[in-house]
Amino acid sequence: MTDTPHFPLAAVVGADALKLALCLTAIDPKIGGVLIEGPRGMAKSTLARGVADLLASGQFVTLPLGATEERLVGTLDLDAALGEGRASFSPGVLAKADGGVLYVDEVNLLPDHLVDLLLDVAASGVNQVERDGISHRHPARFVLIGTMNPEEGELRPQLLDRFGLNVALSGQTLPEQRGQIIRRRLAFDADPDAFCQHWAAAQQALKDRCEWARGSLARIDLDDTSLAAITERCFAAGVDGLRADLVWLRAARAHAAWRGASAIEEQDIDAVADFALRHRRRDPPPGQSPAASQSDNPPPASNAEHAQSEGQWGQMPAQTVATGARRDVPSWPKKP
């Protein structure tokens, strides 16, 4: 964690789908992280850094491009082990990211074996280093956020599948939003402390909402009805394996918690469908109508719809929810 001010997530203009996906992984890191696709200059690192503020530790660690395996997993000092009878471990990036966010920019340019290793640890929450019969284990639980520009190379499908959620950013930002982005960036650069103070209440409300949702996860069942609906739609989308089903179910539960609901509903399943299927969708199975596999990929909103949705990410229509003994759900902050 650093004392250097950084741009608050609550102040980011637009990118509503990505902000929602990032909050869901902060609520339940077992979803498996987020892979962000998009061109340069789309504030991907700003958004990723903002997620660290939603976690208890606030830790944000970047894996540099060109990092070696030792830099990633850490090293064992064999001389110390032989001379002192104990393993001397020098922590790597995975150890430093424990409890926070691990940000991997241009993950598609990393060697495949490093991506494999990274995703293994992200899934298990444990890093084990072995060398010449000596081993060391340590916890490595973090929110994994990777970015890539598809124009610079693709990830193998096997690696794509292991990222929980996938969101694509468009470089076509509406003129009104572009102006807001520039104005806020100039205000931040001129006086970072004052800018962060201005957005402190909204940022704290966002953090409180994520913390409350994280605490309510265990009270929301991963029920059979929701699972049946998800498995049917995964089959219709022709996805390989079962990871999509599990990720989708976890993300739907996180979305229910985000809304303050006590159970997964159809709107939660729909809200995260494209996050879970975008990088896994394949041709429909034999006998399945192609239209069915497209049902989880709605057409893009018009410019007017997109502009109207700015600032409303994560909000859902009012509805009746069964009452019970629970805390009041913190309301979504209005922009100052």
C-alpha positions as a printed Julia matrix, in Angstrom:
336×3 Matrix{Float64}:
   0.0     0.0     0.0
   1.23    3.48   -0.8
   0.45    6.93    0.58
   0.66    8.42   -2.91
  -2.86    9.52   -3.93
  -4.34    7.67   -6.86
  -7.46    8.29   -8.88
 -10.53    6.99   -6.96
 -12.7     4.38   -8.62
 -15.85    6.31   -7.7
 -14.65    9.23   -9.85
 -14.1     7.2   -13.02
 -16.48    8.24  -15.81
 -18.27    5.5   -17.8
 -16.89    1.94  -18.12
 -19.91    0.83  -16.1
 -19.76   -2.84  -17.09
 -16.08   -3.08  -16.18
 -16.55   -1.32  -12.85
 -19.32   -3.77  -12.0
 -17.17   -6.78  -12.94
 -14.29   -5.45  -10.84
 -16.54   -4.9    -7.83
 -17.94   -8.42   -8.13
 -14.44   -9.92   -8.02
 -13.63   -7.74   -5.02
 -16.75   -9.14   -3.34
 -15.82  -12.75   -4.19
 -12.18  -13.25   -5.3
 -12.99  -16.94   -5.93
 -14.66  -15.81   -9.16
 -11.16  -15.9   -10.6
 -10.31  -12.35  -11.55
 -11.04  -10.18  -14.56
  -9.41  -10.05  -17.98
  -9.81   -6.59  -19.56
  -9.5    -6.3   -23.31
  -9.13   -2.97  -25.05
  -6.82   -0.51  -26.78
  -4.28    1.65  -25.03
  -5.4     4.8   -23.22
  -8.63    3.35  -21.77
  -7.65    3.84  -18.09
  -7.4     0.09  -17.47
  -4.65    0.51  -14.87
  -6.55    3.36  -13.17
  -9.6     1.13  -12.78
  -7.53   -1.81  -11.54
  -5.74    0.34   -8.96
  -9.08    1.68   -7.74
 -10.18   -1.86   -6.84
  -7.42   -2.07   -4.22
  -9.25    0.58   -2.2
 -12.21   -1.77   -1.91
 -10.13   -4.42   -0.11
  -9.06   -4.44    3.51
  -5.32   -4.32    2.81
  -5.41   -1.82   -0.02
  -2.4    -3.64   -1.47
  -1.77   -3.13   -5.2
   1.09   -5.01   -6.88
   2.06   -4.93  -10.54
   3.79   -7.78  -12.34
   6.29   -6.1   -14.66
   6.5    -7.2   -18.26
   9.59   -9.35  -18.71
   9.46  -10.7   -15.14
  11.18  -14.04  -14.55
   9.67  -17.04  -12.79
  11.79  -16.32   -9.72
  10.53  -12.75   -9.63
   6.99  -14.09   -9.73
   7.11  -16.95   -7.21
  10.11  -15.98   -5.05
  13.4   -17.74   -4.37
  14.86  -20.16   -1.84
  18.38  -19.65   -0.49
  19.87  -23.16   -0.47
  23.06  -22.06    1.28
  21.04  -20.8     4.23
  18.98  -23.98    4.22
  22.08  -26.18    4.34
  23.99  -24.06    6.85
  21.16  -23.12    9.19
  18.82  -26.06    8.67
  15.94  -23.89    7.54
  14.64  -22.57    4.27
  15.36  -18.89    3.66
  12.65  -17.56    1.39
  12.81  -14.29   -0.53
   9.23  -13.35   -1.42
   8.22  -12.68   -4.99
   5.35  -10.77   -6.52
   2.79  -13.42   -5.51
   3.65  -13.11   -1.82
   3.54   -9.32   -1.93
   0.09   -9.36   -3.55
  -1.48  -11.5    -0.8
  -4.68   -9.85    0.41
  -4.73   -7.25   -2.36
  -4.78   -6.83   -6.12
  -2.28   -8.34   -8.55
  -2.28   -6.38  -11.79
  -0.79   -7.95  -14.91
  -0.61   -5.54  -17.82
  -0.39   -7.05  -21.31
  -0.82  -10.55  -19.94
  -0.98  -11.87  -23.51
   2.69  -10.95  -23.94
   3.83  -13.05  -20.96
   5.27  -16.52  -21.63
   2.53  -19.15  -21.44
   4.23  -21.05  -18.6
   4.21  -17.91  -16.42
   0.54  -17.28  -17.15
  -0.2   -20.92  -16.29
   1.68  -20.62  -13.0
   0.01  -17.31  -12.17
  -3.47  -18.68  -12.79
  -2.76  -21.84  -10.77
  -1.84  -19.76   -7.72
  -4.78  -17.41   -8.22
  -7.14  -20.4    -8.22
  -5.62  -22.18   -5.22
  -4.67  -19.2    -3.07
  -1.36  -20.89   -2.23
   2.1   -20.52   -3.74
   4.6   -23.36   -3.31
   8.26  -22.93   -4.22
  10.43  -26.03   -4.57
  14.13  -26.31   -5.23
  16.39  -29.33   -4.84
  14.06  -31.1    -2.41
  13.38  -28.01   -0.28
   9.98  -26.39   -0.42
   8.19  -23.38    1.0
   4.45  -22.61    0.97
   2.73  -19.34    1.67
  -0.77  -17.89    1.17
  -1.31  -15.89   -2.01
  -4.95  -14.81   -2.09
  -5.47  -11.85   -4.35
  -7.82  -10.33   -6.9
  -6.23  -10.98  -10.28
  -6.71   -8.31  -12.95
  -5.13   -8.83  -16.36
  -5.22   -6.59  -19.4
  -4.51   -7.2   -23.05
  -4.78   -5.48  -26.4
  -5.98   -8.17  -28.83
  -4.22   -6.38  -31.68
  -0.89   -7.26  -30.04
  -1.55  -10.99  -29.72
  -4.07  -13.45  -28.33
  -4.1   -15.73  -25.31
  -4.52  -19.44  -25.89
  -8.16  -20.53  -25.27
  -7.02  -22.71  -22.35
  -5.6   -19.63  -20.6
  -8.52  -17.39  -21.53
 -10.9   -19.86  -19.91
  -9.08  -19.65  -16.6
  -9.83  -15.97  -16.15
 -13.15  -15.79  -14.35
 -14.68  -12.78  -16.1
 -13.9   -11.02  -19.36
 -14.8    -7.45  -20.3
 -14.01   -5.62  -23.54
 -13.62   -1.84  -23.64
 -14.46    0.14  -26.73
 -12.23    2.99  -27.82
 -15.28    4.95  -29.01
 -16.03    7.13  -25.99
 -18.89    9.59  -26.43
 -17.88   13.27  -26.69
 -19.66   14.27  -23.47
 -17.92   11.53  -21.53
 -14.57   12.39  -23.07
 -14.95   15.93  -21.78
 -15.82   14.72  -18.27
 -12.83   12.37  -18.26
 -10.42   15.12  -19.28
 -11.82   17.63  -16.77
 -11.53   15.15  -13.88
  -8.04   14.1   -14.92
  -6.88   17.73  -15.04
  -8.41   18.38  -11.61
  -6.64   15.33  -10.18
  -3.29   16.26  -11.69
  -3.57   19.84  -10.39
  -4.25   18.8    -6.78
  -4.5    15.03   -6.1
  -5.19   15.43   -2.38
  -8.03   17.89   -2.88
  -9.53   15.78   -5.67
  -9.46   12.61   -3.55
 -10.97   14.49   -0.61
 -13.77   15.7    -2.86
 -14.59   12.1    -3.8
 -13.84   10.58   -0.37
 -17.48   10.13    0.66
 -18.46    8.44   -2.6
 -15.38    6.19   -2.48
 -16.07    5.21    1.14
 -19.7     4.43    0.31
 -18.52    2.17   -2.52
 -16.08    0.41   -0.2
 -18.78   -0.03    2.45
 -21.15   -1.5    -0.12
 -18.56   -4.04   -1.26
 -17.67   -4.96    2.32
 -21.32   -5.48    3.23
 -21.87   -7.6     0.12
 -18.75   -9.65    0.89
 -20.08  -10.35    4.38
 -23.49  -11.44    3.06
 -22.2   -13.97    0.5
 -22.42  -16.92    2.87
 -26.12  -16.22    3.47
 -27.0   -16.49   -0.24
 -27.47  -20.07   -1.46
 -25.89  -21.36   -4.66
 -29.27  -22.89   -5.34
 -30.21  -25.66   -7.77
 -32.7   -23.52   -9.7
 -30.08  -20.92  -10.58
 -27.53  -23.61  -11.39
 -29.98  -25.36  -13.74
 -30.66  -22.12  -15.61
 -26.94  -21.42  -15.94
 -26.01  -24.93  -17.1
 -28.7   -24.8   -19.79
 -27.35  -21.51  -21.1
 -23.74  -22.69  -20.96
 -24.74  -25.72  -23.03
 -26.56  -23.49  -25.51
 -23.44  -21.32  -25.81
 -21.3   -24.37  -26.57
 -18.69  -23.66  -23.9
 -15.96  -26.22  -23.2
 -15.59  -27.64  -19.73
 -17.45  -26.62  -16.57
 -15.53  -23.56  -15.4
 -18.05  -21.2   -17.03
 -20.91  -22.73  -15.02
 -19.08  -22.32  -11.71
 -17.83  -18.81  -12.44
 -21.25  -17.69  -13.65
 -22.96  -19.04  -10.54
 -20.46  -17.36   -8.2
 -20.71  -14.08  -10.1
 -24.51  -14.19   -9.98
 -24.38  -14.69   -6.22
 -21.94  -11.78   -5.88
 -24.31   -9.64   -7.92
 -27.21  -10.6    -5.67
 -25.11   -9.57   -2.67
 -24.2    -6.33   -4.48
 -27.93   -5.56   -4.82
 -28.58   -6.42   -1.19
 -30.82   -9.36   -2.12
 -31.17  -12.54   -0.08
 -31.23  -14.95   -3.05
 -30.0   -15.23   -6.63
 -32.63  -14.09   -9.1
 -32.88  -14.17  -12.88
 -31.72  -10.57  -13.11
 -28.46  -11.52  -11.37
 -27.87  -14.35  -13.84
 -28.57  -12.04  -16.76
 -26.4    -9.23  -15.42
 -23.2   -11.31  -15.45
 -23.92  -13.55  -18.46
 -21.64  -11.8   -20.92
 -18.84  -11.48  -18.34
 -18.78  -15.27  -17.95
 -19.44  -16.26  -21.57
 -17.68  -13.69  -23.72
 -14.3   -15.48  -23.8
 -15.75  -18.99  -23.63
 -18.62  -18.97  -26.11
 -18.2   -21.48  -28.94
 -20.31  -22.83  -31.77
 -23.6   -24.31  -30.52
 -23.76  -28.11  -30.18
 -25.32  -30.19  -32.97
 -29.07  -29.67  -33.22
 -28.94  -26.43  -31.25
 -30.21  -23.29  -32.98
 -27.45  -20.68  -33.46
 -29.91  -18.05  -32.26
 -29.95  -19.67  -28.83
 -26.2   -19.25  -28.43
 -26.55  -15.54  -29.24
 -29.2   -14.92  -26.57
 -26.55  -14.19  -23.94
 -24.84  -11.61  -26.11
 -27.3    -8.69  -26.5
 -26.69   -6.05  -29.17
 -24.74   -3.0   -28.07
 -26.75   -0.1   -26.7
 -27.29    2.94  -28.84
 -25.32    6.1   -28.08
 -28.35    7.58  -26.37
 -28.85    4.51  -24.19
 -25.15    4.41  -23.36
 -25.09    8.06  -22.38
 -28.22    7.65  -20.25
 -26.68    4.72  -18.34
 -23.55    6.67  -17.32
 -23.35    6.87  -13.57
 -25.95    4.12  -13.02
 -23.73    1.04  -13.11
 -24.76   -1.8   -10.82
 -28.15   -0.3   -10.04
 -31.17   -2.47  -10.66
 -34.92   -1.66  -10.89
 -36.82   -1.38   -7.62
 -38.34   -4.65   -6.5
 -39.86   -6.41   -3.53
 -37.34   -8.39   -1.47
 -38.2   -10.74    1.38
 -37.52   -9.05    4.67
 -35.46  -10.55    7.4
 -33.08   -9.65   10.15
 -30.26   -7.99    8.32
 -28.45   -4.68    8.19
 -29.68   -1.9     5.94
 -27.95   -1.97    2.6
 -25.85    1.15    2.04
 -27.24    3.17   -0.82
 -25.18    3.81   -3.91
 -23.4     7.16   -3.58
 -24.43   10.06   -5.7
 -21.62   11.86   -7.43
 -20.63   15.02   -5.57
